[in-house]
Amino acid sequence: MSQPKNKPHKSNTSASPSNIWQNAGFWQWVVFAVAALVYVNTLTHDYALDDVISVTMNQFTKKGLEGIPDILTKDSFYGFIGNSSELPGGRWRPLALLTFAIEWEFFGQNPEVSHFINVMLYALCCLMLFRFLCSFLGADKFWIAVTASIVFAVHPVHTEVVANIKSRDEILSLLFIVASLTLALKYHRHKKTILHLLLSVLLYFLALLSKENGVTGLALVPLVFFFSDKRTVTDALIKSIPFFLIIVVYSLLRIGVIGFKQTEIHEIMNAPFLLATPVEAFATKIYVLLIYIKLLFIPYPLSYDYSYNQIPYKNLSDVWVITSIVLQLALLAFAIYRVAKRDLLAFAILFHFLSIFIVSNLIVNTGGVLGERFLFQASLGFALAIGLLLGRIQQLYQLSMKQIRNTTLLFLTLISIPSMLWAFQRNKDWENDRTLFIADVKTCPNSARTNNGAGTAWILLSDEARDSVIKMQYLDTAQQLLTKALKIHPTYVDPLLNLGVVYSRKRDADNAEKTWNSARALNPTHPKLKEFDRVLALMYLNKGNLAAAPGKKDYNLAKRYYLRGISYYPSDAELLYNLGGLYFTIQRFDSARYYWDLNMRDNPNHEGTRKGLDALRAMNR
């Protein structure tokens, strides 16, 4: 969109009443305010989803400043998993964890502070994006920069990145990338001091420490220089050398911290193409690229999870796979053809493809089939393309400067209002785990993970319900969802464990035992099993007490229940005491002494057992 040469636009930083609408200093704060406004209703939210990994259950983060050395020198999942042998490998993203540790040091467990920082960082990212586009596009494309920045700021597909505290790594990565490129363009265009270049490279290094997305700079940085400076490919590559060198430094550091370890994953929830043939895996990955484009244009519905089996495996003969192949190739062919002409639309398309390629599973397994957070950086290409297309329409109709301004503002109003309303509504789903899981199982009803998550949410709601009828209704809903999760993925341990919880809440000890033992067969060392064994012991204690009660006195049944409870928790004081008491009642004194002696060994302060042994001694037994 070229403006008339006799009315050049200067992107001033000082505003005045006469040029406020074309003032970059004014618009950067408009972009900041709009971006912050979209997510203002997340400020009172709790932690949700993966926040446990990076914040609430990360041993290094919770140490505050003392945890920083471990954060810098270990895999980013180590603080959560706590066992290097169980790490999937390949994740070193210390910068976001550093910010969480600092927050924990000064504010403790405070999700409101974390959400506020996420919103401010997102708004700052959008502001820096606007400044980058102003510098990259030039003064004559000012309104394209405004359009692209606002479209990016209000896009609902970003809700996961902002509302999920853990996804701060995505925000920091893009923030430092655009800030770095802005300074680099300033240095090369205006011959700034070497400090500007060094600061630019430092910011790019911080982007790499935030998330691996920065590695796309191998192609993106020279691409930016090529399109912005109207110079040769060689010139663009030479200017990119400092950034290439810092990628090498980062790679060496990364290898030093986490090595080349890549644990082979045998759980389909973390290896989504485990059961697919090579052709099915490739076809499904290509199909997902089409879904990404669809979400950019129509960000509805949205979900935190698209794992097995929400997106079934595809074949190359599938019509949507063919559509995706044709569309991707057509866009790439157009972009490559127009690169030589320095068509900025080609840059926007290539920016999207380079950003999405690294998370497409075509090179590295991301652990998921699709993730809305993976669109965060790539959506910049989409937003820029929208701005460029609007500019070309305005140019086609030879609009005046005033008409360009008015049509741009009208377009942004029409786009922003529904986008902000949808993002605002979607933010509500992210209030906490329960709201998110219950909402998203409706969006992705065929995902084993969403069904398990929703089942867990209904268990928690049943625990809070006071009315016994409502409590049971919630448990029934949880049971249905967890059963569906197991129907989708029969060897999925998490819904087995949670289904056992449902049975335990319903006081169905036999089914709880059966379900938890099924989980035990799949994962004998699962840490939750010890907790559930304690629950089983308590349930069989209660059943034994009922069987031995005065009105029933079924001592054989009571004994079986006590012994089953002891098999799960051999040192339980009440089980050992009551079983000894049962034997005392039926005058099997040797057995009574045996179990009471065991109880005194494990629970030496148990008063009832001491009195029982005293009674045996008084009887010379």
Helices and strands as residue ranges (DSSP letters): G 20-22, H 24-38, G 40-42, H 51-51, I 52-56, G 61-67, H 68-73, H 78-81, G 84-86, H 94-107, H 111-137, G 139-141, H 142-154, G 156-158, H 159-163, G 165-167, H 168-190, H 194-210, G 212-216, H 217-229, H 233-239, H 241-258, H 278-297, H 319-339, H 344-357, G 372-374, H 375-396, H 401-429, H 433-443, H 448-464, H 468-488, H 493-505, H 509-522, H 528-548, H 555-568, H 573-585, H 589-602, H 607-618
